[in-house]
Amino acid sequence: MFKPDFSKGLIPVIVQDSETKEVLMLAYMNEEAWIKTLETKKAHYFSRSRKKLWLKGETSGNIQLVKKIKIDCDEDTILLEVEQIGKAACHTGYRSCFYRELKDDNETFDICSEKIFDPKEVYKVDE
C-alpha cells in the first residue's frame, strides 16, 4: 500500500475544497489517522494539543468527505481535497482557518470571510 513516510513523525495535511480549491485548513496526521481516513473516506487527524486522534467534525458536525488524496514528492505532506459538510472548517466558526488577511500596514488584519457559526454554541464553551 502506498502511503506517506510516517517515520519522521506527524505529517502536515493541507485541506482544500474539492470544487473551489479554497484552502480550508492545515492539520496533521499520524499513521492511525491515515488508515482511518482511507477506511471511512472522512478526514481524521491527530490533534497536537489534545494528543489524540480526531474525526474532523465529531463535535461540530462539520465533517470532511474526502474526494481525492495527493502526496508530495518527498512523501511527507498530504493534500486532501474534501467536500466540506456544514460549510465551516474552522473551529472559530469561519469557512476556512485562513479568514484573516494582512493589511497594507503589515501590522493589522481584516476579516475576509463570513462567520458561519458561533463556537460557544457549538462547543458549549464558557468564556
MDAnalysis code that builds the backbone (N, CA, C; Angstrom):
import MDAnalysis as mda
import numpy as np

u = mda.Universe.empty(381, n_residues=127, atom_resindex=np.repeat(np.arange(127), 3), trajectory=True)
u.add_TopologyAttr("name", ["N", "CA", "C"] * 127)
u.add_TopologyAttr("resid", np.arange(1, 128))
u.add_TopologyAttr("resname", ["MET", "PHE", "LYS", "PRO", "ASP", "PHE", "SER", "LYS", "GLY", "LEU", "ILE", "PRO", "VAL", "ILE", "VAL", "GLN", "ASP", "SER", "GLU", "THR", "LYS", "GLU", "VAL", "LEU", "MET", "LEU", "ALA", "TYR", "MET", "ASN", "GLU", "GLU", "ALA", "TRP", "ILE", "LYS", "THR", "LEU", "GLU", "THR", "LYS", "LYS", "ALA", "HIS", "TYR", "PHE", "SER", "ARG", "SER", "ARG", "LYS", "LYS", "LEU", "TRP", "LEU", "LYS", "GLY", "GLU", "THR", "SER", "GLY", "ASN", "ILE", "GLN", "LEU", "VAL", "LYS", "LYS", "ILE", "LYS", "ILE", "ASP", "CYS", "ASP", "GLU", "ASP", "THR", "ILE", "LEU", "LEU", "GLU", "VAL", "GLU", "GLN", "ILE", "GLY", "LYS", "ALA", "ALA", "CYS", "HIS", "THR", "GLY", "TYR", "ARG", "SER", "CYS", "PHE", "TYR", "ARG", "GLU", "LEU", "LYS", "ASP", "ASP", "ASN", "GLU", "THR", "PHE", "ASP", "ILE", "CYS", "SER", "GLU", "LYS", "ILE", "PHE", "ASP", "PRO", "LYS", "GLU", "VAL", "TYR", "LYS", "VAL", "ASP", "GLU"])
u.atoms.positions = np.array([
    [0.845, -1.191, 0.000],
    [0.000, 0.000, 0.000],
    [0.887, 1.250, 0.000],
    [0.602, 2.157, -0.918],
    [1.331, 3.420, -0.979],
    [0.847, 4.319, 0.149],
    [1.785, 4.899, 0.889],
    [1.425, 5.799, 1.979],
    [2.562, 6.770, 2.250],
    [2.262, 7.839, 2.971],
    [3.314, 8.789, 3.328],
    [4.345, 8.137, 4.251],
    [5.487, 8.795, 4.369],
    [6.559, 8.317, 5.241],
    [6.330, 8.849, 6.653],
    [5.724, 8.017, 7.485],
    [5.431, 8.422, 8.859],
    [6.617, 8.215, 9.796],
    [7.745, 7.758, 9.273],
    [8.903, 7.508, 10.129],
    [9.452, 8.793, 10.745],
    [9.125, 9.931, 10.150],
    [9.609, 11.221, 10.648],
    [8.643, 11.862, 11.643],
    [7.533, 11.192, 11.944],
    [6.556, 11.746, 12.884],
    [5.287, 12.171, 12.175],
    [4.650, 13.199, 12.713],
    [3.394, 13.687, 12.142],
    [3.630, 14.287, 10.765],
    [2.641, 14.109, 9.898],
    [2.698, 14.614, 8.527],
    [1.709, 15.773, 8.393],
    [2.154, 16.938, 7.861],
    [1.203, 18.018, 7.631],
    [0.215, 17.659, 6.518],
    [-1.017, 18.118, 6.712],
    [-2.088, 17.864, 5.750],
    [-2.707, 19.201, 5.351],
    [-2.619, 19.528, 4.080],
    [-3.284, 20.706, 3.543],
    [-4.673, 20.245, 3.116],
    [-5.694, 20.968, 3.554],
    [-7.070, 20.573, 3.249],
    [-7.684, 21.639, 2.352],
    [-8.211, 21.185, 1.226],
    [-8.697, 22.080, 0.176],
    [-10.106, 21.656, -0.232],
    [-10.965, 22.640, -0.493],
    [-12.296, 22.355, -1.012],
    [-12.145, 21.737, -2.403],
    [-12.794, 20.606, -2.616],
    [-12.614, 19.880, -3.887],
    [-13.181, 20.616, -5.087],
    [-14.157, 21.473, -4.887],
    [-14.744, 22.208, -6.014],
    [-14.090, 23.564, -6.234],
    [-13.971, 24.371, -5.175],
    [-13.475, 25.738, -5.330],
    [-11.955, 25.838, -5.235],
    [-11.330, 24.807, -4.681],
    [-9.884, 24.756, -4.433],
    [-9.449, 25.718, -3.329],
    [-10.388, 26.286, -2.575],
    [-10.060, 27.131, -1.434],
    [-9.345, 26.292, -0.377],
    [-8.255, 26.833, 0.181],
    [-7.567, 26.149, 1.270],
    [-8.380, 26.373, 2.544],
    [-8.800, 25.273, 3.149],
    [-9.663, 25.347, 4.322],
    [-8.884, 25.304, 5.627],
    [-7.841, 24.500, 5.668],
    [-7.103, 24.359, 6.919],
    [-5.805, 23.589, 6.698],
    [-4.988, 23.588, 7.728],
    [-3.800, 22.759, 7.800],
    [-3.926, 21.936, 9.073],
    [-3.711, 20.643, 8.970],
    [-3.783, 19.756, 10.131],
    [-2.620, 18.773, 10.037],
    [-2.629, 17.778, 10.917],
    [-1.572, 16.775, 10.933],
    [-2.174, 15.384, 11.022],
    [-1.472, 14.419, 10.425],
    [-1.877, 13.020, 10.501],
    [-0.722, 12.184, 11.025],
    [-1.093, 11.170, 11.779],
    [-0.174, 10.079, 12.063],
    [-0.674, 8.890, 11.251],
    [-0.039, 7.752, 11.373],
    [-0.432, 6.609, 10.554],
    [-1.848, 6.138, 10.877],
    [-2.237, 6.209, 12.146],
    [-3.593, 5.806, 12.538],
    [-4.646, 6.696, 11.872],
    [-4.413, 8.006, 11.848],
    [-5.340, 8.934, 11.190],
    [-5.416, 8.652, 9.692],
    [-4.275, 8.344, 9.093],
    [-4.212, 7.996, 7.667],
    [-5.096, 6.785, 7.375],
    [-4.938, 5.731, 8.166],
    [-5.702, 4.500, 7.962],
    [-7.196, 4.741, 8.145],
    [-7.574, 5.479, 9.200],
    [-8.999, 5.775, 9.439],
    [-9.585, 6.604, 8.298],
    [-8.812, 7.530, 7.766],
    [-9.269, 8.354, 6.648],
    [-9.515, 7.483, 5.418],
    [-8.589, 6.587, 5.134],
    [-8.756, 5.687, 3.988],
    [-9.963, 4.763, 4.174],
    [-10.143, 4.257, 5.385],
    [-11.244, 3.318, 5.658],
    [-12.614, 3.977, 5.560],
    [-12.728, 5.202, 6.073],
    [-14.044, 5.846, 6.206],
    [-14.351, 6.876, 5.132],
    [-13.312, 7.339, 4.435],
    [-13.438, 8.441, 3.469],
    [-13.888, 9.742, 4.150],
    [-13.680, 9.807, 5.468],
    [-13.897, 11.027, 6.256],
    [-12.553, 11.414, 6.850],
    [-12.253, 12.707, 6.854],
    [-10.943, 13.173, 7.311],
    [-10.771, 12.960, 8.812],
    [-9.698, 12.265, 9.152],
    [-9.261, 12.065, 10.528],
    [-7.879, 12.698, 10.660],
    [-7.623, 13.297, 11.795],
    [-6.348, 13.958, 12.033],
    [-5.825, 13.574, 13.409],
    [-4.578, 13.983, 13.673],
    [-4.019, 13.832, 15.008],
    [-3.931, 15.224, 15.607],
    [-4.581, 15.414, 16.738],
    [-4.558, 16.705, 17.421],
    [-3.279, 16.825, 18.238],
    [-2.469, 17.799, 17.906],
    [-1.230, 18.014, 18.660],
    [-1.524, 18.548, 20.052],
    [-2.568, 19.363, 20.187],
    [-2.876, 19.926, 21.507],
    [-3.514, 18.897, 22.442],
    [-4.393, 18.060, 21.899],
    [-5.058, 17.037, 22.716],
    [-4.305, 15.708, 22.721],
    [-3.324, 15.606, 21.818],
    [-2.513, 14.395, 21.684],
    [-3.360, 13.143, 21.478],
    [-4.298, 13.276, 20.535],
    [-5.141, 12.116, 20.216],
    [-5.722, 12.238, 18.817],
    [-6.177, 11.111, 18.311],
    [-6.842, 11.038, 17.020],
    [-8.197, 11.732, 17.102],
    [-8.598, 12.429, 16.023],
    [-9.939, 13.023, 15.991],
    [-10.511, 13.005, 14.596],
    [-11.792, 12.757, 14.544],
    [-12.563, 12.842, 13.312],
    [-12.987, 14.288, 13.158],
    [-12.603, 14.918, 12.069],
    [-12.998, 16.310, 11.832],
    [-14.511, 16.393, 11.823],
    [-15.058, 17.248, 12.685],
    [-16.499, 17.441, 12.751],
    [-17.197, 16.562, 13.758],
    [-16.447, 15.782, 14.560],
    [-17.096, 14.885, 15.510],
    [-17.942, 15.636, 16.535],
    [-17.584, 16.861, 16.857],
    [-18.375, 17.671, 17.786],
    [-19.287, 18.637, 17.050],
    [-18.752, 19.324, 16.039],
    [-19.495, 20.381, 15.347],
    [-20.441, 19.863, 14.272],
    [-20.197, 18.663, 13.770],
    [-20.972, 18.151, 12.653],
    [-20.428, 18.585, 11.303],
    [-19.378, 19.399, 11.296],
    [-18.778, 19.913, 10.065],
    [-17.704, 18.946, 9.564],
    [-18.146, 17.782, 9.124],
    [-17.208, 16.750, 8.683],
    [-16.663, 17.053, 7.293],
    [-15.600, 16.342, 6.951],
    [-14.975, 16.491, 5.637],
    [-14.986, 15.143, 4.930],
    [-15.716, 15.080, 3.816],
    [-15.748, 13.879, 3.000],
    [-14.602, 13.950, 2.006],
    [-13.726, 12.985, 2.041],
    [-12.521, 13.001, 1.223],
    [-12.847, 12.593, -0.211],
    [-12.495, 13.450, -1.146],
    [-12.719, 13.199, -2.573],
    [-11.448, 12.762, -3.280],
    [-10.306, 13.354, -2.912],
    [-9.015, 12.997, -3.504],
    [-7.942, 13.107, -2.433],
    [-6.920, 12.262, -2.574],
    [-5.751, 12.327, -1.700],
    [-4.521, 12.404, -2.581],
    [-3.686, 13.388, -2.312],
    [-2.431, 13.544, -3.045],
    [-1.290, 13.590, -2.023],
    [-0.140, 13.064, -2.423],
    [1.042, 13.070, -1.567],
    [2.168, 13.731, -2.343],
    [2.935, 14.577, -1.660],
    [4.011, 15.298, -2.346],
    [5.190, 14.378, -2.680],
    [6.151, 14.913, -3.417],
    [7.285, 14.147, -3.935],
    [8.172, 13.562, -2.842],
    [8.243, 14.199, -1.688],
    [9.066, 13.700, -0.588],
    [8.297, 12.744, 0.326],
    [7.025, 12.546, 0.020],
    [6.140, 11.677, 0.800],
    [6.016, 12.120, 2.254],
    [6.085, 13.459, 2.471],
    [5.969, 13.960, 3.837],
    [4.949, 15.089, 3.984],
    [4.086, 15.243, 2.994],
    [2.972, 16.190, 3.061],
    [1.807, 15.601, 2.277],
    [0.619, 15.759, 2.838],
    [-0.602, 15.241, 2.218],
    [-1.481, 16.420, 1.812],
    [-2.133, 16.283, 0.668],
    [-3.156, 17.231, 0.235],
    [-4.469, 16.461, 0.158],
    [-5.439, 16.884, 0.954],
    [-6.772, 16.299, 0.881],
    [-7.691, 17.265, 0.164],
    [-8.396, 16.771, -0.840],
    [-9.464, 17.535, -1.451],
    [-10.743, 16.974, -0.860],
    [-11.542, 17.848, -0.248],
    [-12.703, 17.400, 0.513],
    [-13.971, 18.133, 0.117],
    [-15.090, 17.489, 0.427],
    [-16.377, 18.168, 0.427],
    [-16.633, 18.543, 1.874],
    [-16.661, 19.840, 2.141],
    [-16.850, 20.329, 3.498],
    [-18.336, 20.323, 3.822],
    [-18.747, 19.439, 4.710],
    [-20.142, 19.358, 5.152],
    [-20.337, 20.347, 6.292],
    [-21.415, 21.097, 6.264],
    [-21.667, 22.070, 7.316],
    [-21.087, 23.438, 7.029],
    [-20.377, 23.569, 5.933],
    [-19.880, 24.834, 5.407],
    [-18.731, 25.475, 6.183],
    [-18.376, 24.984, 7.373],
    [-17.293, 25.599, 8.143],
    [-16.224, 24.573, 8.474],
    [-14.975, 24.896, 8.153],
    [-13.854, 24.025, 8.507],
    [-13.173, 24.479, 9.791],
    [-13.254, 25.762, 10.101],
    [-12.516, 26.328, 11.225],
    [-13.311, 26.221, 12.527],
    [-12.625, 25.853, 13.593],
    [-13.287, 25.737, 14.899],
    [-13.742, 27.092, 15.457],
    [-13.258, 28.185, 14.846],
    [-13.691, 29.515, 15.292],
    [-14.993, 29.950, 14.622],
    [-15.521, 29.100, 13.720],
    [-16.802, 29.381, 13.083],
    [-16.730, 29.872, 11.654],
    [-15.528, 30.035, 11.118],
    [-15.367, 30.504, 9.743],
    [-15.240, 29.323, 8.779],
    [-15.530, 29.566, 7.511],
    [-15.419, 28.513, 6.499],
    [-13.999, 27.966, 6.435],
    [-13.031, 28.859, 6.406],
    [-11.623, 28.490, 6.319],
    [-10.888, 28.988, 7.550],
    [-9.849, 28.282, 7.938],
    [-8.996, 28.757, 9.033],
    [-8.220, 30.007, 8.616],
    [-8.161, 30.252, 7.318],
    [-7.446, 31.412, 6.781],
    [-8.443, 32.534, 6.504],
    [-9.055, 33.047, 7.557],
    [-10.113, 34.054, 7.434],
    [-9.628, 35.476, 7.699],
    [-8.325, 35.635, 7.926],
    [-7.750, 36.966, 8.170],
    [-6.724, 37.283, 7.101],
    [-6.759, 38.513, 6.634],
    [-5.830, 38.952, 5.589],
    [-5.029, 40.138, 6.110],
    [-3.716, 40.066, 5.964],
    [-2.837, 41.130, 6.418],
    [-3.088, 42.401, 5.612],
    [-3.250, 43.516, 6.335],
    [-3.474, 44.804, 5.673],
    [-2.150, 45.382, 5.170],
    [-2.260, 46.446, 4.397],
    [-1.084, 47.082, 3.798],
    [-0.098, 47.603, 4.837],
    [-0.564, 47.890, 6.064],
    [0.352, 48.392, 7.092],
    [1.238, 47.278, 7.676],
    [0.991, 46.036, 7.266],
    [1.748, 44.864, 7.720],
    [1.677, 44.637, 9.233],
    [0.685, 45.251, 9.878],
    [0.554, 45.100, 11.324],
    [-0.837, 44.647, 11.754],
    [-1.832, 44.880, 10.925],
    [-3.203, 44.541, 11.297],
    [-3.838, 43.667, 10.219],
    [-4.957, 43.065, 10.604],
    [-5.656, 42.153, 9.705],
    [-7.084, 42.607, 9.468],
    [-7.616, 42.245, 8.325],
    [-9.037, 42.364, 8.021],
    [-9.626, 40.966, 8.044],
    [-10.857, 40.858, 8.504],
    [-11.590, 39.602, 8.388],
    [-12.071, 39.525, 6.945],
    [-11.719, 38.451, 6.251],
    [-12.042, 38.347, 4.825],
    [-12.995, 37.184, 4.553],
    [-13.744, 36.797, 5.582],
    [-14.664, 35.677, 5.445],
    [-15.856, 35.892, 6.378],
    [-16.940, 35.242, 6.055],
    [-18.139, 35.331, 6.876],
    [-18.108, 34.256, 7.956],
    [-18.500, 34.646, 9.173],
    [-18.591, 33.670, 10.260],
    [-19.859, 32.852, 10.051],
    [-19.738, 31.535, 10.095],
    [-20.844, 30.644, 9.784],
    [-21.556, 30.149, 11.035],
    [-20.800, 29.957, 12.121],
    [-21.434, 29.538, 13.375],
    [-20.713, 30.144, 14.561],
    [-21.396, 30.129, 15.713],
    [-20.847, 30.638, 16.962],
    [-20.236, 29.463, 17.720],
    [-18.916, 29.455, 17.889],
    [-18.265, 28.328, 18.555],
    [-18.759, 28.097, 19.985],
    [-19.156, 29.160, 20.688],
    [-19.666, 28.981, 22.059],
    [-20.917, 28.126, 22.070],
    [-21.736, 28.260, 21.031],
    [-22.954, 27.459, 20.931],
    [-22.651, 26.021, 20.523],
    [-21.755, 25.862, 19.576],
    [-21.452, 24.534, 19.041],
    [-20.648, 23.691, 20.033],
    [-19.635, 24.296, 20.653],
    [-18.742, 23.561, 21.540],
    [-19.114, 23.700, 23.012],
    [-20.148, 24.487, 23.302],
    [-20.611, 24.683, 24.681],
    [-19.473, 25.112, 25.610],
    [-18.719, 26.136, 25.167],
    [-17.580, 26.631, 25.900],
    [-17.925, 27.963, 26.556],
    [-17.548, 28.105, 27.818],
    [-17.721, 29.392, 28.509],
    [-16.477, 30.229, 28.304],
    [-16.692, 31.537, 28.200],
    [-15.531, 32.421, 28.048],
    [-14.942, 32.722, 29.399],
])
